[in-house]
Amino acid sequence: MFKRNYRKNIGLMAGVEFFAFLGITSFWILFLS
């Protein structure tokens, strides 16, 4: 299932997780401040 585009999927998932983490963190900073 993930054998063909293994590297592409890993990069995409890492990017999505990174941006999601960034968005949640910035949201919490704005919400708490």
TAGI-V635605 format. One record per residue. N is the residue number from 1. PSI is psi in whole degrees, 0 to 359 (none if undefined). Layout:
n: (N N)
psi: (PSI PSI)
This chain:
n: (1 2 3 4 5 6 7 8 9 10 11 12 13 14 15 16 17 18 19 20 21 22 23 24 25 26 27 28 29 30 31 32 33)
psi: (314 18 322 303 45 309 318 316 320 315 317 314 320 317 315 315 319 312 325 316 318 315 316 318 313 323 316 322 315 322 319 336 none)
